Structure formats: C-alpha cells, structure tokens
Amino acid sequence: MNKSLIYIGFTLLFLSCTEKVELRSKADYHDYLVVDALLTDRATDTQTVTLSNTVSYFQDEAVPMVKGADVSINGQPFTETEDGVYTGPEGFHGEIGGSYHLRIVLRDGTVHEADATMPEPGFELDEVDYAYAGNKALGLDSLWTLAIWGRDREAASYYCVRDGINGHFIPFQLNEIMDDKYFNGNEIKGFPITTLYQSAILYKQFGECYKYLEKGDVITLEAYTLDKGYFDFLFSLFMSTFSVPIFSPQPANAPTNLSGEHVLGWFAACPVTSAEVIVDDPHRPYYKRMLKNFGTE
C-alpha cells in the first residue's frame, strides 16, 4: 500500500463560493418545484421524498412545502406524513443494481418523473476514530478529526461523507463530496477524512449534531456511493449556494434529472456504508490516533 496516496493524495471538494451563482431577479422570478429524493439500500432507513417551492431572493419567508401530491417509486405509493414530506412504507428500500422510477403528480395535474439506478458500493467502511484537534481554531469553539479504516473498489467512485452525534446528523447539503482517484482500489488506514466541530452558532441553528463531545457520545460516519450524475448535481449545489433548505434562494444553473419545466433537484439511489465509535475521552491527543494509524499503539 502506498501510504503517501492514503495520507496526502486525497482530494476533498469542500463547500465554497468560487463558482458564479446565477440567481433569479425579482422581475423574472418563477416558482420552482424542488425535489429532494434519496433512496438508500438500508431497510432500516425511512425513505422520503420532500417537495417544496423556491422563494424569491428578495423575500425573507419560510420555504413553502408542496402538499397534496401523489408520489410513488416503482409504483409504490408514498404517504404524506407531514407537509411536503412523503414517506415510503416501513422496510421499503433499494437494492444494488436496481433501477427505480420516481413519479410525482401535483394537485394541478403536473407530472414530474425521474429514473435512478443504484450503483455498486464503491467503499467498504470498517472503522472510524476521532482525535481532538484544538480549541478556538478557525473561529470555531472546538474541532475533532475523524479518521477512517476500510477499502475502496478499483472502479472509479464518488462519495458523500456524512457524520452525526448520537443519531443527530448534520444537514445532508452541508456534507462533503469527493472522488476516489487518489486511493482507487487501495486499503485505507487511518485517513483523516473529515472534521467534526462544535460551534455555538451552528448548535443554535441545527441542534445536537453540533454539540460539544462528551464521554459516552456515539459518533457515526456514513459514506454514500454516488453515481456521476448525482455527484455533479451535489458539486453544483454546494458551489452555488450555502443555504438550507436547498435552493432557497434558487440557483438557476444546477442540473436536474427531473422531467418537466420549472423543477429543480435530483432523484438518487445510493448504497450506504457506516461505522461508529464511542467517545471515551473528548480530548484524546492527536498523537495517540497517529500511533494507531501505523499499528504501533
């Protein structure tokens, strides 16, 4: 194994504001339907499709949810469990290599459809660990590094990495996306894949996923394998806007696989791999994890 590839060759595509953002002006603004639909291969996941409308860039208002639609995947009806949120039946999930068809019929009869195929898992995640990385760094209250152990397939793959504390995950749109070109087909031992941070401001906005780590907390890391289309969509989204919910205000240059006019979003099918670690010492020194990386602890 080439450790230089594992430790320094990995490329992360972080959230940034470097791409030109095209926003609708007040004069030419049009309501867009926003579709957030992600199907996983885990029977324990609640599969949901969320429908909302965009709001004008010049208006400060809550995102309007789209109620009363008929939503189905492969003919399986989804139930509206809360305004604009449509949930599949218990146990419903995708399978590796499976093809899926999303159909949305709005109250006015407008139909939007999309197709997705679930790719082979590109990554097998065996273990995750953490290390305290400092206090008041980068203007944040505290930082922890999350490192992973596992292996990558030889085929080119794309990922979204998501972390959470005690089952509370940061919003999907605020996670990191990446490709595997620098460690394709290799084992990965102790790669520092992402950073977990505690921030009073983010805690107030998003809750427990940004809490300060304490002994007994459970850290979960999930890796979603993306197809190239969904990767390109997320890359465009992350680079165009830093807003939650997505498309509020709306970017005009993000791709979509939904049919019809005045619709944004993506329907994706993704296999997921995950690992957990229980916090024993929130201030565990960084060097202890590095010893474990090299098998000398």
SULHU-V503548 format. One line per field, one symbol per residue. phi: phi as a letter, one per 20 degrees, with the letter a starting at -180 (. if undefined). psi: psi as a letter, one per 40 degrees, with the letter a starting at -180 (. if undefined). A space follows every 10 residues. Layout:
# SULHU-V503548
phi=???
psi=???
This chain:
# SULHU-V503548
phi=.effffecee dddegbceef dddffffdfc fdfdddccdd edfefeeccd dbdfcfgedd bfffeedmee cbclnefddf ebgmdddffg nfaecgnfdc ceccdfgenf dccbcbdfff gebdeebcbc bfdpdmelme fbcceddccr bdffffcccc dccbclnddf ggfdeddadd fecgndfccm ffebcdcdbf ffffednffd fffcgnfded dcceedefff gfffffffee bcccffmcfe eedefbdefn elccobdccc fccbbcbefd bgdgffffff ffgemdf
psi=hhdddddeeh hhgihafeih hhihiddeih hihhhhhhhi ehdeihhihh hiiiiidehg iihhihieih hihfehiihh dihehhhiih ehiiiheihi hhhhhideeh hhiiiihhii hehhhdiiii hheiififei diiihhiiha iiidihiiih hhiihfehii hdeeiiiiif defheiihhf hgdihhihhd dddddeaeef ihhiheihhh hihhhiiddd dddddddded igihiifgih ieehiiehii ifiiaihihh ihiiiihhhd hdfhiddddd dddefe.
